[in-house]
Amino acid sequence: MYKLMIADDEPIVVEGLRDGIDWKQYNIEVVGCAYNGIQAEEVCRKELPDIIITDIKMPGAERV
């Protein structure tokens, strides 16, 4: 199973992507969600996702 992380500073986008798609149908597990660049880096290092869906510009991303 592939591991997916979703990162966006808009909670409705994160929740919509997480809950609006039947990821298991595609052999994908959502292993983490992040709402800023700092959280995204932490989830990435911990979970080592195969796929990342991310916003291009988010708070905290300048640190990464």
C-alpha positions in Angstrom: 0.0 0.0 0.0 1.3 3.5 -0.9 1.5 6.1 1.8 0.0 9.6 1.2 0.5 12.9 3.0 -1.7 15.9 2.4 -0.4 19.4 3.2 -2.3 22.7 2.7 -3.0 25.8 4.9 -6.7 25.6 4.2 -8.3 23.0 6.4 -11.3 22.5 4.1 -8.9 21.5 1.3 -7.1 19.0 3.5 -10.3 17.5 4.8 -11.9 17.4 1.4 -9.0 15.5 -0.1 -8.7 13.2 2.8 -12.4 12.4 3.2 -13.7 13.0 -0.3 -11.7 10.3 -2.1 -11.8 6.5 -1.3 -8.0 6.2 -1.1 -8.1 2.5 -0.2 -9.7 1.8 -3.6 -6.4 2.9 -5.1 -4.2 1.0 -2.6 -3.3 4.3 -0.8 -3.3 5.0 2.9 -3.4 8.6 4.2 -0.6 8.6 6.8 -0.7 12.3 7.7 -2.0 15.8 7.1 -0.3 19.1 7.7 -1.5 22.7 7.8 1.8 24.5 7.5 5.3 23.8 6.2 6.7 22.9 9.6 4.1 20.2 10.2 4.6 19.0 6.7 8.3 18.5 7.3 7.7 16.7 10.6 5.1 14.3 9.0 7.4 13.7 6.0 10.3 12.7 8.2 8.2 10.5 10.4 6.0 8.7 7.9 8.2 8.8 4.7 5.2 9.1 2.4 5.3 7.8 -1.2 3.0 10.5 -2.4 2.6 14.1 -1.2 -0.2 16.4 -2.2 0.7 19.9 -1.2 0.0 23.6 -1.6 2.8 25.5 -3.3 2.8 28.4 -0.7 2.1 27.8 2.9 3.1 29.4 6.3 6.2 27.9 7.7 7.5 26.7 4.3 10.3 29.2 4.2 12.0 27.4 7.1 12.1 24.1 5.2 
